[in-house]
Amino acid sequence: MRFYEELGIIKPDVVCPETSYRYYNKDTMMLLPIIKYYKQMGFKLQEMTGVGKKGTCFYHETNFITKIEELTVEEQEIRNRHVAVEDWLNMIREGTMVVENRIQQVSVKFVDKKDFYFKEQEFTYDYKDAVINVPWVNYLEKNNVVITGAVYLGFSSYQEKFEGKIKKASIMQEPIGIINPSLPRWQFGGDMMACVYHIGPHETIDESYEKIIHWAQKNKYICGPECYERYIVDYWATQDTDDFVTEIMLPIKK
């Protein structure tokens, strides 16, 4: 009660001058259930200063409209977090399945079309710098957007990437929540792709490129020219590079 009084939510009806005891009449005490209900609805105590004052119901209407707007923002933020955590959990499970079952054969699949935020950057084959990408994180934060799921790197030529000659990469991730229309987006997918999981350090990823190139030649597929790497388990999840799982994805056609 004293705390509510200090915040100006309620005040005693009588204060004994000799003992400083505070006395509250029935009407004041009846404000307590209202205050508790406001707390249940998410109102902070500091937002309840007008609860006990005389006035029209429009006071409550204004408060409730403001609170609904705040809760809508909070609801979206919670939904974004839930999606991001669930996607990360699914990547860990995917990576674990790949490692435990040594899934490294080439497969063909149709990749659904998605819009990704992206940013083209210099690429020097420093995978840690490319995946734990500070400029990319700062770029997203500056533009007040949120992303989910794996980091993708897109390369304009799979052959140059395989040969160690590529100089540029586009980092990409899937947006969630409210889309910022002013940011450029990459339309990824909508193609048949040859895919293979690479298990282990990124520095040995050429072995998996060689596997998928030979497979395409044997099966008379034309690859690329671009390629993509999807980092499923990487530096974001572990520092043990032997546990890394990366999916190489090459568009193909007969």
Buried (B, 14 or more C-beta within 10 A) or exposed (E): EEEBEEBBBBEBEEEEEEEEEBEBEEEBEEBBEBBEEBEEEEBEBEBBEBBBEEEEEEEBEEBEEEBEEEEEEEEBEEEBBEBBEEBBEEBBEBBBEBBEEEBBEBEEEEBEEBBBBBBEBEBEEEBEBBBEBEEBEEBBEEEEBBBBBBBBBBBBBBBBBBEEEBEEBBBBBBBBBEEBEEBEBBEBBEBBBBBBBBBBBBEEBBEBBEBBBEBBEEEEBEBBEBBBBBBBBBBEBEEEBEBBBBBBBBBBEE
